[in-house]
Amino acid sequence: MCISCCEAIEAGATIDHCLCGAVETQAAMRRIEADLDRRRFLGGGAAVLGLFAGFGLAPREARAQAPGRPLVLTNLRLFDGTTLALRTGRDIVVEGGRVTGLPATGAGPSEAEVIDCGGRAVTPGLIDCHWHATLVGVSQLAALTQDIGFVHLMAGREAGATLMRGFTTVRDTGGPVFGLKMAIDQGAVAGPRIFPSGAMLSQTSGHGDFRLLSALPRMPGTPADYTEAVGVAAIADGRDEVLRRAREQLMKGATQIKIMAGGGVSSLYDPLDTAQYTLDEMRAAVEAAADWGTYVCAHVYTPTGILRCLEAGVRSIEHGQLADEPAIRAMAEAGVWWSIQPFLADEDANPKTDPRSRAKQMQVADGTVRAFEMGRAEGVSMAFGTDVLFNPAGAASQGRQLGKLTRFMPPLEALRMATGAAGDLLAMSGERSPYPGRLGVIAEGALADILVWDGEPERDLAFLGDPDANLRLLIKDGRVLKERLQ
């Protein structure tokens, strides 16, 4: 427009004045530029989604459903995610992605699509409350050095495998997962619902500080380390820095904040017994999360770290296998959640080659059995997680690890840890939850994530370890994604 006006003036045309700098003109140009940016963004997004589809990652429905007709599951034994028993004589009605009723057998809507479950066990979709969707499908070396595009593509592939194991929801406890979550929610990639934490907040020298010693010292002008730049972790020291990094993750869409409150197994330079983050730093993260209506979960193993977390207001303890009786009792009294994993240093353990990590792994395994026993005895609210990390081969053990909980408790109680109890933990995200509706249960109004199994969950959960053979029907969000009932 400006060139045309100026050319007209030079040509001697009659014109009152040039409007190129007028407020109205500039506002119009901003709208045009914004629209072009939006179109470029959408075009690029479509290209990325097309790339995922080209790799075979897009979800495909296993059963064509008649639009507008309810779906009725019948002839089944129902575990609803909360009641420690299987019920018969009920159908499940699904409409619009939700469970809309549990009528007596045959008493549901007459105009419906009916699936006969053949008397099999039906459960809610499984929930893993401690998962790393972008860090499970690659080695630690690849995660810390390879092109981030490769890491994301491996994550997309693993997301589909996670869903096909029956895990329809995961709470991602650290990593650059926001893009994967968006692709899954938009239907471009098959995968579970994701409750993302974003980058793990760590102090310098903490469990999330993956830098080599040669990268020290860190000076004011030092650029971000690779793991920080891509969103695996965020090193934050002091109240102000913790507030900033926590708020950044919330801005990106975090449903909860993850902090590192003690030493870890995978990290080489922080001993397992160390306490990490001061009380004031922890409180800064808790305050930032609370201002957004959500909570903080904390990686921590030891009694000292656990008690500091409780004092700061942390609402979910991750791991905690080295807790003593006073710390466990304090957890029960505070009403916090214990997201605990069957770390047994067995064939499903995350592989460790460094002797320091291996020694720490054995120390955690020694405390695992006692932690489960004392946690149940004290009545701590416990939810299931796996924390498969940097272990592509081990990802397939997800269901098998849930089955291991029967060593510590009856099978249906263990199954509840990965369904109704896990759903209650996720509900602490409040308005930050991206999926309005109950998860982990089969109840009226709940989101329709439903599994049909060959197995006897009243007796054991071994069948969860072989979902290819035993998972006969998979429904996520009311859509049938797998059906092998015949």
MITORZA-563240 format. One line per 2 residues: number of its first residue (from 1); their letters; for each residue x, y, z of C-alpha. Coordinates in nm, 3 decimals, always signed. Each point is the difference from the previous one (the first is absolute). Layout:
BEGIN
NUM) A) X/Y/Z | ...
END
This chain:
BEGIN
1) MC) +0.000/+0.000/+0.000 | +0.278/+0.243/+0.089
3) IS) +0.176/-0.044/-0.334 | -0.323/+0.058/-0.191
5) CC) -0.077/+0.321/+0.188 | +0.347/+0.142/-0.041
7) EA) +0.008/-0.088/-0.369 | -0.335/+0.171/-0.044
9) IE) +0.130/+0.318/+0.164 | +0.313/+0.000/-0.216
11) AG) -0.224/-0.037/-0.307 | -0.190/+0.314/+0.094
13) AT) -0.327/-0.168/+0.089 | -0.249/+0.198/+0.202
15) ID) +0.002/-0.142/+0.353 | -0.060/+0.158/+0.335
17) HC) +0.269/-0.189/+0.190 | +0.168/-0.341/+0.031
19) LC) -0.173/-0.234/+0.251 | +0.292/-0.244/+0.025
21) GA) +0.085/+0.101/+0.356 | -0.357/+0.041/+0.120
23) VE) -0.107/-0.193/+0.308 | -0.274/-0.178/-0.195
25) TQ) +0.244/-0.105/-0.274 | +0.259/-0.131/+0.247
27) AA) -0.268/-0.194/+0.189 | -0.117/-0.159/-0.324
29) MR) +0.357/-0.097/-0.090 | +0.049/-0.161/+0.342
31) RI) -0.315/-0.206/-0.053 | +0.121/-0.112/-0.340
33) EA) +0.345/-0.093/+0.134 | -0.155/-0.190/+0.292
35) DL) -0.220/-0.194/-0.240 | +0.299/-0.085/-0.219
37) DR) +0.198/-0.114/+0.306 | -0.294/-0.215/+0.108
39) RR) -0.025/-0.156/-0.346 | +0.373/-0.067/-0.008
41) FL) -0.024/-0.159/+0.346 | -0.295/-0.216/-0.098
43) GG) +0.169/-0.100/-0.321 | +0.314/-0.100/+0.185
45) GA) -0.209/-0.182/+0.259 | -0.180/-0.189/-0.275
47) AV) +0.335/-0.099/-0.148 | +0.117/-0.134/+0.336
49) LG) -0.325/-0.189/+0.053 | +0.030/-0.141/-0.350
51) LF) +0.352/-0.113/+0.084 | -0.131/-0.190/+0.303
53) AG) -0.275/-0.155/-0.210 | +0.260/-0.107/-0.256
55) FG) +0.186/-0.190/+0.270 | -0.319/-0.192/+0.081
57) LA) -0.051/+0.179/+0.331 | -0.350/+0.132/-0.068
59) PR) -0.278/-0.184/+0.187 | -0.231/-0.228/-0.195
61) EA) -0.338/-0.110/+0.126 | -0.043/-0.377/+0.008
63) RA) -0.377/+0.019/-0.027 | -0.210/+0.235/-0.210
65) QA) -0.269/+0.148/+0.224 | -0.333/+0.135/-0.113
67) PG) -0.010/+0.375/+0.069 | -0.241/+0.099/+0.275
69) RP) -0.068/-0.354/+0.120 | +0.099/-0.100/+0.353
71) LV) +0.239/-0.288/+0.055 | -0.103/-0.273/+0.245
73) LT) +0.242/-0.252/+0.151 | -0.176/-0.308/+0.134
75) NL) +0.071/-0.348/+0.140 | +0.288/+0.112/+0.219
77) RL) +0.153/-0.007/+0.348 | +0.056/+0.359/+0.111
79) FD) +0.282/+0.142/+0.209 | -0.099/+0.365/+0.030
81) GT) +0.332/+0.132/+0.134 | -0.113/+0.055/+0.357
83) TL) -0.196/-0.303/+0.127 | +0.226/-0.293/+0.093
85) AL) -0.222/-0.254/-0.171 | -0.118/-0.091/-0.350
87) RT) -0.370/+0.049/-0.072 | -0.224/-0.174/-0.249
89) GR) -0.348/+0.076/-0.129 | +0.094/+0.347/-0.126
91) DI) +0.050/+0.150/-0.343 | +0.216/+0.304/-0.080
93) VV) -0.149/+0.273/-0.218 | +0.236/+0.239/-0.179
95) EG) -0.105/+0.318/-0.180 | +0.204/+0.297/-0.112
97) GR) +0.323/-0.122/+0.156 | -0.152/-0.056/+0.346
99) VT) -0.161/-0.277/+0.198 | -0.366/+0.102/+0.016
101) GL) -0.142/-0.293/+0.194 | +0.046/-0.340/+0.163
103) PA) -0.346/-0.151/-0.043 | -0.101/-0.356/+0.079
105) TG) +0.086/-0.239/-0.280 | -0.231/+0.059/-0.294
107) AG) -0.161/+0.310/+0.150 | +0.203/+0.253/-0.195
109) PS) -0.096/+0.196/-0.313 | -0.173/-0.208/-0.266
111) EA) +0.163/+0.179/-0.293 | +0.366/-0.065/+0.074
113) EV) +0.310/-0.168/-0.130 | +0.058/-0.304/+0.223
115) ID) +0.332/-0.167/+0.079 | -0.018/-0.340/+0.170
117) CG) +0.302/-0.030/+0.231 | -0.037/-0.377/+0.033
119) GR) -0.009/+0.000/+0.380 | +0.346/+0.154/+0.020
121) AV) +0.140/+0.240/+0.262 | -0.048/+0.369/-0.075
123) TP) +0.214/+0.268/+0.165 | +0.054/+0.374/-0.036
125) GL) +0.293/+0.110/-0.213 | +0.323/-0.035/+0.197
127) ID) +0.189/+0.304/+0.131 | +0.377/+0.026/+0.053
129) CH) +0.060/+0.286/+0.243 | +0.377/+0.015/-0.054
131) WH) +0.089/-0.021/-0.369 | +0.245/+0.184/-0.226
133) AT) -0.154/-0.009/-0.347 | +0.293/+0.168/-0.178
135) LV) +0.276/-0.168/+0.201 | -0.113/-0.364/+0.009
137) GV) +0.050/-0.091/-0.366 | +0.367/+0.103/-0.031
139) SQ) +0.323/-0.069/+0.188 | +0.137/+0.254/+0.245
141) LA) +0.281/+0.085/-0.242 | -0.249/+0.062/-0.281
143) AL) -0.228/+0.208/+0.221 | +0.287/+0.224/+0.106
145) TQ) +0.178/+0.037/-0.335 | -0.213/-0.089/-0.303
147) DI) -0.204/+0.230/-0.220 | -0.322/+0.078/+0.186
149) GF) -0.204/-0.085/-0.310 | +0.119/-0.361/+0.026
151) VH) -0.091/-0.008/+0.369 | -0.350/+0.127/-0.074
153) LM) -0.059/-0.250/-0.281 | +0.105/-0.286/+0.228
155) AG) -0.235/+0.140/+0.263 | -0.284/+0.004/-0.251
157) RE) +0.060/-0.364/-0.087 | +0.018/-0.099/+0.367
159) AG) -0.320/+0.191/+0.078 | -0.194/-0.230/-0.231
161) AT) +0.154/-0.306/+0.165 | -0.086/+0.139/+0.343
163) LM) -0.364/+0.036/-0.099 | -0.011/-0.352/-0.145
165) RG) +0.115/-0.135/+0.337 | -0.321/+0.139/+0.149
167) FT) +0.149/+0.312/+0.158 | -0.245/+0.263/-0.117
169) TV) +0.138/+0.274/+0.228 | +0.345/+0.088/+0.132
171) RD) +0.125/+0.270/+0.230 | +0.323/+0.112/-0.161
173) TG) +0.244/+0.086/+0.278 | +0.263/+0.180/-0.202
175) GP) +0.100/+0.067/-0.358 | -0.086/+0.201/-0.312
177) VF) -0.338/-0.165/-0.053 | -0.230/+0.293/-0.084
179) GL) +0.022/-0.050/-0.378 | -0.069/-0.373/+0.026
181) KM) -0.299/+0.065/+0.221 | -0.136/+0.250/-0.253
183) AI) +0.041/-0.247/-0.287 | -0.179/-0.273/+0.197
185) DQ) -0.284/+0.229/+0.108 | -0.049/+0.116/-0.361
187) GA) -0.019/-0.360/-0.121 | +0.318/+0.008/-0.209
189) VA) +0.187/-0.253/+0.215 | -0.129/-0.301/+0.190
191) GP) +0.081/+0.022/+0.369 | -0.127/+0.041/+0.354
193) RI) -0.140/+0.313/+0.158 | +0.295/+0.190/+0.147
195) FP) +0.017/+0.209/+0.317 | +0.331/+0.183/-0.067
197) SG) +0.243/+0.142/+0.254 | +0.236/+0.144/-0.258
199) AM) +0.361/+0.054/+0.101 | +0.103/-0.147/+0.334
201) LS) +0.113/+0.274/+0.241 | +0.340/-0.074/+0.151
203) QT) +0.255/+0.185/+0.206 | +0.357/+0.020/-0.122
205) SG) +0.155/-0.345/+0.070 | -0.350/-0.146/+0.040
207) HG) -0.160/-0.304/-0.157 | -0.100/+0.202/-0.305
209) DF) +0.343/+0.153/-0.060 | +0.126/-0.219/-0.285
211) RL) +0.301/+0.216/-0.088 | +0.348/-0.144/-0.017
213) LS) +0.256/+0.124/+0.250 | +0.183/+0.166/-0.287
215) AL) -0.299/+0.237/-0.039 | +0.072/+0.157/+0.341
217) PR) +0.012/+0.272/+0.114 | -0.320/+0.153/-0.129
219) MP) +0.043/+0.372/-0.054 | -0.270/+0.265/-0.060
221) GT) +0.060/-0.006/-0.374 | +0.021/-0.379/-0.036
223) PA) -0.263/-0.130/-0.245 | -0.251/-0.258/+0.112
225) DY) +0.111/-0.361/+0.001 | -0.156/-0.225/-0.267
227) TE) -0.238/-0.167/+0.247 | -0.120/+0.340/+0.117
229) AV) -0.030/+0.141/-0.351 | -0.225/-0.284/-0.117
231) GV) -0.210/-0.012/+0.318 | +0.116/-0.315/+0.177
233) AA) +0.100/+0.188/+0.315 | +0.027/+0.354/+0.133
235) IA) +0.281/+0.084/+0.241 | -0.129/+0.257/+0.247
237) DG) +0.173/+0.124/+0.316 | -0.163/+0.236/+0.246
239) RD) -0.360/+0.106/+0.050 | -0.013/+0.241/-0.294
241) EV) +0.140/-0.248/-0.248 | -0.227/-0.282/+0.119
243) LR) -0.302/+0.229/-0.036 | +0.104/+0.095/-0.353
245) RA) +0.060/-0.357/-0.120 | -0.317/-0.134/+0.160
247) RE) -0.205/+0.275/-0.160 | +0.156/-0.074/-0.338
249) QL) -0.118/-0.361/+0.018 | -0.348/+0.112/+0.102
251) MK) -0.002/+0.240/-0.294 | +0.080/-0.292/-0.230
253) GA) -0.290/-0.201/+0.137 | +0.135/-0.197/+0.295
255) TQ) -0.273/-0.171/+0.201 | +0.232/-0.027/+0.299
257) IK) +0.356/+0.103/+0.085 | +0.276/-0.255/+0.056
259) IM) +0.297/+0.079/+0.228 | +0.304/-0.201/+0.092
261) AG) +0.019/-0.016/+0.379 | +0.273/-0.260/+0.046
263) GG) +0.267/-0.213/-0.162 | -0.076/-0.238/-0.284
265) VS) +0.112/-0.325/-0.156 | +0.054/+0.109/-0.361
267) SL) +0.200/+0.314/+0.082 | +0.369/-0.050/+0.075
269) YD) +0.096/+0.298/+0.212 | -0.267/+0.014/+0.272
271) PL) +0.017/-0.266/+0.272 | -0.331/-0.167/+0.082
273) DT) -0.007/+0.132/+0.358 | +0.031/+0.368/-0.094
275) AQ) -0.281/+0.245/+0.076 | -0.065/+0.231/-0.293
277) YT) -0.174/+0.336/-0.003 | -0.036/+0.206/+0.313
279) LD) -0.336/+0.036/+0.167 | -0.039/+0.352/-0.142
281) EM) +0.079/-0.118/-0.353 | -0.254/-0.281/+0.028
283) RA) -0.261/+0.240/+0.131 | +0.060/+0.225/-0.300
285) AV) -0.094/-0.286/-0.235 | -0.302/-0.089/+0.214
287) EA) -0.119/+0.361/+0.000 | +0.038/+0.033/-0.377
289) AA) -0.200/-0.319/-0.054 | -0.265/+0.095/+0.255
291) DW) -0.053/+0.335/-0.171 | -0.099/-0.201/-0.309
293) GT) -0.222/-0.237/+0.198 | +0.230/-0.299/-0.017
295) YV) +0.272/-0.173/+0.201 | +0.364/-0.112/+0.020
297) CA) +0.128/-0.356/-0.019 | +0.353/-0.075/+0.120
299) HV) +0.262/-0.258/-0.085 | +0.138/-0.108/+0.338
301) YT) +0.108/-0.318/+0.178 | +0.113/+0.081/+0.353
303) PT) -0.183/+0.092/+0.322 | +0.175/+0.338/+0.023
305) GI) -0.106/+0.098/-0.350 | -0.355/-0.131/+0.046
307) LR) -0.055/+0.194/+0.322 | +0.130/+0.319/-0.159
309) CL) -0.237/-0.052/-0.293 | -0.294/-0.042/+0.235
311) EA) +0.091/+0.318/+0.188 | +0.020/+0.189/-0.330
313) GV) -0.343/-0.117/-0.115 | +0.095/-0.257/-0.265
315) RS) -0.305/-0.218/-0.074 | +0.150/-0.304/-0.173
317) IE) +0.311/-0.192/+0.105 | +0.169/-0.178/-0.291
319) HG) +0.193/-0.319/+0.089 | +0.070/+0.029/+0.375
321) QL) +0.130/-0.357/+0.034 | +0.244/+0.096/+0.277
323) AD) -0.266/+0.158/+0.223 | -0.003/-0.100/+0.365
325) EP) -0.306/-0.052/+0.220 | -0.023/+0.359/+0.132
327) AI) +0.021/+0.143/-0.353 | -0.266/-0.240/-0.126
329) RA) -0.227/+0.082/+0.291 | +0.049/+0.370/-0.072
331) MA) -0.100/-0.062/-0.362 | -0.321/-0.166/+0.115
333) EA) -0.080/+0.282/+0.241 | +0.064/+0.264/-0.267
335) GV) -0.229/-0.179/-0.246 | +0.258/+0.010/-0.280
337) WW) +0.020/-0.250/-0.282 | +0.278/-0.255/-0.027
339) SI) +0.081/-0.077/-0.364 | +0.203/-0.316/+0.050
341) QP) +0.158/-0.248/-0.240 | +0.100/-0.369/+0.033
343) FL) +0.374/+0.070/-0.013 | +0.136/-0.351/+0.063
345) AD) +0.333/+0.003/-0.193 | -0.134/-0.289/-0.206
347) ED) -0.013/-0.069/-0.374 | -0.229/+0.300/-0.053
349) AN) +0.222/+0.254/+0.175 | +0.137/+0.290/-0.202
351) PK) +0.346/-0.114/-0.120 | +0.296/+0.155/+0.182
353) TD) +0.361/-0.050/-0.105 | +0.171/+0.250/+0.230
355) PR) +0.089/-0.161/+0.335 | -0.121/+0.307/+0.190
357) SR) -0.346/-0.015/-0.155 | -0.017/-0.376/+0.042
359) AK) +0.082/+0.028/+0.372 | -0.272/+0.263/+0.046
361) QM) -0.247/-0.217/-0.190 | +0.064/-0.292/+0.237
363) QV) -0.044/+0.229/+0.302 | -0.341/+0.110/-0.127
365) AD) -0.103/-0.358/-0.073 | +0.084/-0.100/+0.357
367) GT) -0.251/+0.253/+0.130 | -0.281/-0.070/-0.246
369) VR) -0.171/-0.293/+0.174 | +0.008/+0.174/+0.338
371) AF) -0.137/+0.321/-0.153 | -0.303/-0.175/-0.149
373) EM) -0.070/-0.186/+0.322 | +0.027/+0.306/+0.226
375) GR) -0.191/+0.224/-0.243 | -0.297/-0.236/+0.001
377) AE) +0.018/-0.046/+0.376 | -0.009/+0.376/+0.061
379) GV) -0.277/+0.059/-0.255 | +0.194/+0.230/-0.234
381) SM) -0.182/+0.073/-0.326 | +0.209/-0.190/-0.256
383) AF) -0.011/+0.017/-0.380 | +0.185/-0.211/-0.255
385) GT) +0.287/+0.116/-0.219 | +0.289/-0.165/-0.181
387) DV) +0.270/+0.262/-0.074 | +0.135/-0.198/-0.294
389) LF) +0.278/+0.233/-0.111 | +0.256/-0.004/-0.283
391) NP) -0.107/-0.360/-0.057 | -0.164/-0.072/-0.339
393) AG) -0.008/-0.375/+0.060 | -0.139/+0.043/+0.350
395) AA) -0.302/+0.205/-0.106 | -0.187/-0.320/-0.084
397) SQ) +0.022/-0.105/+0.367 | -0.255/+0.265/+0.102
399) GR) -0.291/-0.240/+0.056 | +0.225/-0.268/+0.143
401) QL) +0.124/+0.244/+0.263 | -0.357/+0.072/+0.105
403) GK) -0.046/-0.374/+0.038 | +0.294/-0.010/+0.242
405) LT) -0.198/+0.198/+0.256 | -0.188/-0.319/+0.087
407) RF) +0.311/-0.089/+0.198 | -0.100/+0.272/+0.244
409) MP) -0.382/+0.007/-0.013 | -0.307/-0.177/-0.143
411) PL) -0.037/+0.025/-0.380 | -0.305/+0.229/-0.007
413) EA) +0.162/+0.237/+0.249 | +0.304/+0.019/-0.228
415) LR) -0.225/+0.057/-0.301 | -0.174/+0.283/+0.183
417) MA) +0.340/+0.170/+0.044 | +0.021/+0.029/-0.379
419) TG) -0.364/+0.098/-0.055 | -0.226/+0.171/+0.254
421) AA) +0.276/+0.102/+0.241 | +0.218/+0.130/-0.281
423) GD) -0.296/+0.196/-0.137 | -0.046/+0.165/+0.340
425) LL) +0.366/+0.103/-0.002 | -0.032/+0.152/-0.347
427) AM) -0.309/+0.191/+0.111 | +0.223/+0.217/+0.221
429) SG) +0.089/+0.194/-0.315 | -0.345/+0.158/+0.026
431) ER) -0.068/+0.254/-0.273 | +0.342/-0.069/-0.150
433) SP) -0.118/-0.344/-0.106 | -0.031/-0.009/-0.379
435) YP) -0.265/-0.275/+0.017 | -0.315/+0.107/+0.187
437) GR) -0.161/-0.308/+0.150 | +0.089/-0.291/+0.228
439) LG) +0.278/-0.236/-0.100 | +0.085/-0.346/+0.127
441) VI) -0.359/-0.107/+0.065 | -0.294/-0.145/-0.188
443) AE) -0.283/+0.208/+0.138 | -0.273/+0.222/-0.135
445) GA) +0.153/+0.319/-0.136 | +0.358/-0.135/-0.006
447) LA) +0.215/+0.024/-0.312 | -0.045/-0.319/-0.202
449) DI) +0.339/-0.172/+0.023 | -0.089/-0.370/+0.024
451) LV) +0.194/-0.327/-0.034 | -0.120/-0.359/-0.045
453) WD) +0.244/-0.271/+0.109 | +0.055/-0.373/-0.012
455) GE) +0.096/-0.049/+0.363 | -0.122/-0.046/+0.356
457) PE) +0.088/+0.323/+0.184 | -0.146/-0.136/+0.324
459) RD) +0.277/-0.262/+0.002 | +0.306/+0.168/-0.152
461) LA) +0.108/+0.268/-0.245 | +0.251/-0.201/-0.202
463) FL) -0.217/+0.040/-0.311 | +0.088/+0.373/-0.010
465) GD) +0.354/-0.093/-0.102 | -0.113/-0.128/-0.340
467) PD) -0.245/+0.254/-0.140 | +0.049/-0.122/-0.357
469) AN) -0.165/-0.329/+0.095 | -0.226/+0.103/+0.286
471) LR) -0.129/+0.351/-0.075 | -0.304/-0.078/-0.213
473) LL) -0.172/+0.338/-0.021 | +0.147/+0.347/+0.041
475) IK) -0.222/+0.308/+0.014 | +0.142/+0.345/+0.055
477) DG) -0.226/+0.305/+0.008 | -0.288/-0.217/-0.118
479) RV) +0.187/-0.113/-0.315 | +0.074/-0.368/-0.060
481) LK) +0.371/-0.017/-0.084 | +0.048/-0.374/+0.036
483) ER) -0.253/-0.285/-0.022 | +0.091/-0.368/+0.012
485) LQ) -0.293/-0.151/+0.184 | -0.057/-0.291/-0.239
END
